[in-house]
Amino acid sequence: MKKFFLILSIAFLAAPVFAEPFSAGEKQMISCAMERIRILWDFTDINTVNTPHKLSAACSPTGAEEIINAPQWLLDELPKMNQRSIVYDPVSKQTLTEATVWHTALANIYEFLNYTKQMYDGDLSGTAISALSTNYITIKVNFLISIDRLNTPIRVGDRYYSTRDSFGGRGRSLLPTFELINSQMESAVASFNGQAFEREDKFRKAADGVALLSNGFFEQFFKDAVPDVMADKKTFETYQKALDMLGRPNMLAWMLIFAGTFVVFFGVFFTVVNMEDEISGSVAKYVKKSNDWAEDFNRQFLTVNVKHIVTGTVAAFVLFGALFGFAMGGFAGVLAFVVITFAGVMFAKNMPGFVLRTLKRRRGAQINSQLMDALILLSNSLKAGMDIVQAFEMVAKDMRPPIADEFSLVIKNYRLGSSFENALSGMEDRVDNRLLSYMIKAIVLQRQVGGNLTKIFERIVETIREEGKLEDKLQTMTAQQRIQSVVVAAMPWVMVGVVFLFKPDTMINFYTTGFGFIVLVFCIGWIFIGIKMVNKLGEIKV
């Protein structure tokens, strides 16, 4: 078994984590996009258009630090754009010019990339997800407003003017890139509402898309020639293909999945082959144990298929593990599924014994409530001149199950040739009841050495009455401890339910992470320990 778990652990460590963090290359791409968008933002401001800017060596195509100056066509076009009014903004109570709208759109892109840079070490499943979602939604809405304003024709004198002619006609190729950036921003916002196991991967791909398009926008902006319609279409298709590549599965991830599956399969196969004798012996022992359980169920007057108990328990754990693992996602989800399934198998192995003990205790309690009446009936029968066998027949005839079934089975075994003492011993094995054992021992001793059974039965009846009184008194004295155990068990779940009503997204996002799962298991364990301790404080055996 140790070999099996070692191989299985290696396989899981080799499996990829689907919610990939930002790689070093992605971080560099986002940083360069921020740097370039900042330069364009300054160049669309009439006050800073003449200021030279430095492009770092890491972002320069030449590999060396580069000085970027505004091209002459921009110096010629920007004053005209700064004179053309597009729309009146009721919020700022100002009339926005063509240059201002482009300037604002670039500011929204920069703000998006800046928030993304702050998310490098963040966790999309944490408690700050609501605030992050609100920030990104605000940026996306503002950017969409800017695009709508740029796409709306404006009247200049006697004719209509389109902002697609901005920057000397370069707006025709720049606006489609804005449309693509807007779609990637929308994907980033939508990722916050997705399932926890795929949220980080979707957000990362959307952020990469915005950075990729922003870098391309910078290159388009500084082209000397005014692009024609066909070039515009080719540019759009090129970036669309690049964005599609971001959504394709990672080939390395698929290779690791295949390798991990291969290792697990052959690891399990060779482990089973090497442990064939041990497994066969364990299976044979468990089959014998299952047959013993089935026989014990029959002795409790129950027909139970042990296989159904085991398979039902395993199926319940597998279903719960699959749902929980799917909610967590990634490697943590797979690990949670394996742990829960393994725990289910171990629990299911002993489930029939647990069910048998529970039913046996419950049946013993039912017989205990009927025992005093049965003893009185036995005592009266003996006083009337009957022997003990006839007295048992009276109980089997006049009493109700389950005690009537037990006394009837004793009589049947006796009539089939078993000694009366052996028939009584079988009833003692079937029924978990201390006072019934006293009665059986008294009958056996009386038949061996003699004695007055009537007096013995009367004393047992008196003992049952006194124990009943003492039990009622103990129930009254320990009521507080029993109520405390109920409160200890219920309050944590009540509080979780209340918090879930007010913050369902936060609760789901937390408890579907690896850390949240560990916290949940830890809390459940300590709750059960607390319940057990409080119950022990009020447990007094009579």
N, C-alpha and C positions, 0 to 999 in steps of 0.2 A: 504493500500500500504506500510506503514511503516513496518508492520509485515513481509510482503513478502520480502522486501529488507534486513531486519535483518536476516531472515532465510537463504536467498541466500548468504549473506556475510559470515555467519558461515560455510556454506557448502563449500564455496571456500577456506576459511582458513584451512579447514580440508583436502583439496585435497593435494596430494603430489607434490613436485617439482621434475620432472624427472631428471633434471641435478643436481644430488646429489653431494655435496662437499665431500672431503676426510674426513672420520670419524676418530675418535681418534685411533681406532684399525688399520685402514689402514695406518695412519701416523706412528704408532709404527712398523708395519710390514716393511714399507719402510726404516725406520731408522735402524732397525736391519739388513736388507739386505745390506744396505750401510756399516755397521760396519763389517759384515762378509766378504763381497767382498773385503773390504780394507785389512783384515787379509790375505786372499788368495792372494791378489795382492803382498803383502810384501813377502809371502812365495814362490812366483814364481820368486823372484829376488835373485840371488846368493849372493848378498851383505847383504841382510836382512833376509835370511831364518832362521838364528840361533837366531834371536831376539824374545823373548817372547812377546805375545800380550795379552791385557786384553779384555775379552768379558763382557760387562756390565750385571748387574743383570737382567735388563728388557729383555735382549736378550738371557740369559742363560737358558737352560732347567731346571736347578736346582733352579733357582730363586735367586742365589747369584753370585757375581762377580767371574769370572772364568779366570784362566791363561791358554792361549792356546800356546802350543809349537808345532813346526813342527815335525810330526811323523818321525820315523827313516827311513821308506821306501822313504819318500820325500827327506831326507838328502842324501840317497843313489842314488836316481834317478835324482835329479836336476842337479848335475854336468854333467852327461851324456847328458841330454837334452840341457844343455848350450853349448855342444860341437857339436851337430848336426845342421848343417846349413840347412835351409829350402828354403829361397828365397832371392834374391837380391832386396832391396827396392831402386828404382831410386830417390825417394824424399829425403830420408835421406842419400842416397849413402852408405848404409851399408848392409852387409849380415846378415839377421835375423836368429836367432837360434830358435830351437823348444821352448825353455823356454821363449824367448822374445815374440813369437807370442801368447802363452797362457797369458803371462803377459799383452800384449796389449789388448787382448779380455776382460780380467777382468777389465782393465782400462776403456774401453768403457761402460761396464755395470755400473760401479761406476759413470761415468759421466752422464749417462742417469738418474740414481736414484737421483743424486744430482740436476739436472735440475728439476726433478719432485718434489723434496722437496721444491724448490724455487717457485713452482706453487701452493702450498697449498692455498694461499690467492690470487692467480692470477685469471684472467678472460680470458677464451679462445676466447671471442668475442671482446676483446679490440683491440687497434691499434697495440699492440706488437705481434700479431699472426704471421705475416710474419717472424719476427726475430726468434720466437720460433720454427716455422716450419723448418726454415733453420738449426737451431742448432740440432734439433732432426734428421733431414735427414742426416746431417753430421755424427752424432754418429752412426746411423743405417748403413750407407754405410761402415764406418770404421769397424764396428763389423762384417758385412757380408764378408768383405775382409779377416778378420782374420779367419772366419770359413772356407772360401774357401781354405786358405793356410793350415789350419789344416786337411782338407779333401783331400788334394792333396798328393799322395804318393811321397816320395823322394828316390833318389838312394843313398845308402850308400855302397860303395865298389862294390861288385858284386851282391848285392840284393837290392830290393826295401823295404823301411821302411814306415809304416803307423803311423801317429800320434795318431791313435786309441790305439796304444800300449804305449802312453805316461803315465807317472806316474805309471810304472810297470803294464800296462794293464788297468788301471782305465779310460783311455780316452774313452773306448768303451761305458761307461755309461754316461760320462760327455759331450761328443759331442752331443748326442741327446737332452740333456737339453739345450745346446747352440742353437740348432735348434728351440726349442720351444720359447726360449727367443727372438730369432730373429723374429719369427712370431708375438710375442706380440709387439715388437718394431715397426714392420711394421703396425700393427693395430693402434698404437699410432700416427704414422705419417699420416696414412690415415684419422684419426679422424679430423685433421686440415682442410681437404678438404670437410668434410661433412657439412650437414645443421646445422645452429646455434643451433637449439633446441635440438639436440642430440649429439653435439660435446663434451661437458664436460663429459657426461655420458660414452661415448665410450673411451675417453682418460683415465678416471679414472679406468675403467675396464682393459685397456691395461697396465697401470702402475702397478695396483695391480698384474696382471699376471707376469710381470717382477720381482717384489719383491718376489712373492711366489716362482717362479722358482729359483731365486737367493738364497733364504734361503734353498731350497732343494738341490741346487748345493753344498752348504757348507756342508750339512749333507753327501751327496754322497762322497765328497772329502776325508773325514776323516774316511771312512770305512776301516777297517783293511783288510778284504778279497777282493780279486779281483773278481768283479761281472762276472757271466757267461751270456750267451746270453739271457736265459729265464728271468733272473733277470733284465737284461737291458730292455727287452720288457715290463715287469710288471711296472718298474719305469716309462717308457714312458707313458703307459696307465694311471697310477695313476695321473700323472701331467696333462694329457690331460683331464681327468674327472674333476680335480680341476679347470682347465681353463674354461671348459664348464659351471661349476657352476657359474662362474663370469658373464657369459652372460645371465643367467636365470633371469626372472622377479623377482623383490623383492616382496615377498608375503605380507609384511607389506604395500607396496605401493598399491598393488591390493586391499587389505582389506580397506585401506583408500579411494580408488576410489569408491568401492562399498558402503561404509558408506556415503560418500559425495553425491553420486547419490541418495541413499535412502532418505537422509535428504532433498535434493532439491525436489525430487518427491512429498513426502508427505507434505513438506512445501508449495509448489505451490498448491497442491490439497486442503489442509485445508484453505489456504488463499482464493482460488476461492470460496469455499463453504461459508465461512463467509462473503464474499463480493458479494454474488450472486445478491442481490437487486441493489447495487451500480453499478455493472458491467452491469446488464440488462438496468438500466436507462441510463448509458453512451452509451451503444450500440444503444439504441433507439434514443437518441439525435443525435448520429453521423450518423445514417441511415437517419434521417430527414434532417440533414445538407448536406448529400451526394445527396439526392434528390433535394434539393435547388440548389446545384452546377450543377447538371445535367440539371435542367431547365434553369439556367443562361447560360450554354454552348449553349443550344438550341437557346436562345435569341440572342446569338452572331453568329447565323447561322452555328453552329458547332455541330456535333454529336460525343460526347466523353463519353466513359464509365469510370466513376470515379473509379470503382474497379480496372481497368487496371493500372491507374496512381498510386494508393496506393500500389497494390501488386508488380508492377514493381519497385517502389522505394525501398520497403522493400527487394525485392530479390537482387537488386544491392548492398545494404548495407550488407546483409548477405553474399553475395559472396565475397565482399571486406574484410569483417571481418574474414571470414574463411581463405582466402589466407594470410592475414596479421598475424592472430593468428597462422597459421601453420608455417609461416616463423619464428616467435618469439619462439614458442614452450613453453612447460612447463606451469606453473601457469600464467605467464605473457601473454602467448598466449591466454589462455582460458579467462582471464580477458579482454584482448583487444577485443576478439570476442564478449563477452557479452556487453561491452560498445558500440562498433560500431553498433551492432544489435539493442540495445535499442535506440541509437541515430537515427538509421534509422526508427524505428517505430514511434518515436515522430515527426521526420521530415515528414514522409509519411502521417501522419494524416492531416497536413496542406498543403500538396503538391497540391491537386486540387485547393484550393483557390489561391495559389501562381500562378499556371498556368493560372487560370481564370483572375486574375488581370493583368498578363503580356499580355495575348491575348487582353484583353479589352483596355489596354493602347496602344498597337500596332495598333489596329483597329481605336482607336480614333485619333492617329497620321495620319493614312491614310485618314480618313475623313477630318481632318483639312487641309490637302494639297488640297482637292477638294472643300472645303467649299466656297472659294472666287468665283470660277466659278459658283457654285450652286446659290450663292446669286445674282450674276450678272444676271443669267438666271431667277431667281425669280423676280428681279426688272424689267427686260425687259418684262417679261410676264405680270406683273401688269400694266406696262405702256401701253401695247397693249390692255388692257381692260379685261383681265382675272381676275377671283377671285383667292383667295389663294389656293383653292383646285386644280383648273386647273393648277396653276403655279407649284404645287407639282407634278402633273402628268407629266408636261413637264420635270422636273428634273429627275423623275424616268424613263422616256422614253429616254432622250438624254444623261444623264450622265452614267458613268461606276460604277460598284460596287467598294467599299462597300456603298458609299453614295446613289447610285441608289436603293440598296436593302432596306435601311432604309426609304427613301421617299416612296418607293413602299409599304412597310409594313404599313406606316401611312395611305396611301390611302385605303388599304385593310381593316384595322381596322375601318376606317371611314365608308366605304360602308357596313360593317357588323353590323352597328348600334351603334358603339362607337362614342362619341362626338369627334370633331376634337381636342379639348383641351386635352382630355384624350389620344388620339392617339399620340399627340405631347409629352405628359408627359412620355409615354412609350418609345419613342425614346430617350428622355433625360436620362432615367434610363439605357438604353442599351449602350449608347455612352458616353465615358469619354472624353468630349471636352468642354472647357469653353466657347468658342465663339459660339458653336452650342446652348449652354444653353441660351446665350444672345438672339440669334435669336428666339428661342422658346418662351422666356418670352415676347419679343417684339410682336410676333404674338398674344399671348394670351391677352396681354393688349390692343392691337389694336381692337381685336374682342369684348372686354368688354367695353372699353371707347372710341374707335375710334382713329384715327391718320393716318399719312401718312407712310405706310409701305415702300414705295419706298425710301423715305429719310432715314429711319432707316437702310434699307439694304445697302444703299450707304455709310452710316457712318460706319457700321460694316466692309464693304469691305475696307474702308480707314484705319480703325483700324488694319485690318489684314495685309495690306501693310506696315504700320508703324512698327508693331510688327515684321514682317519679316526682315525689314531693321535693327531694333535694335538687333534682334537675330543673324543676320550675324555679326554685329559689336561685340557682346559679344563672339561669337565663335572665332573671331580673337584675342580678348583680353585675352581670357582664354585658348588659345592653349597651352601655356607653362605648365599650371597646368595640363591639360589633358595628355600631353606627359609625365610629371613627374609621374602621376598616373600609366601610362603604364610601365614606367621604374621601378617604385617601385614594381609593380606586377611581372615583368618578370625577373629582375636581380637576385633575390635569386635563382630562379629555373635554370637560365642559369649557375650560379656559381656551383650549386649542380650538374648539368649535366656535367660540365667541370671536376670537381673533380671526378665524377663517372667514366668518361672515363679513367682517369689516375689511380685511386685507386678503382676499383669496389668492390673488396673483403672487403676492409676497410669500405666502405660506407654501404654495405649490412650488414656486421657484426655489425656495430654500430646501424643502424636504426631498426634492428630486435631484439634489446635488450629492456628491459623495460625502461631504462633511455633514450635510443635513441628515443623510441616512444613518451615519454613525451616531449622531446626536439622538435621533429617534430610537435606535436600538438601545443605546445607553440609558435613556429615560425610561423606556419600557421595562428594562431589567431592574432598575432601581425602584420603580413603582411596585413591581411584583415583590421585591424584597421588603418594601415598606408594608405592603398588605400582609405578608406572611408574619412579620414581626408583630404587628398590631393584633393579628388573630391569635398568635401565641400568648400574648399578654392576657387575653380573656379566655384561654383554653384551660379548663380544669376537668380532669378526668375523675369520674365518680367511682 
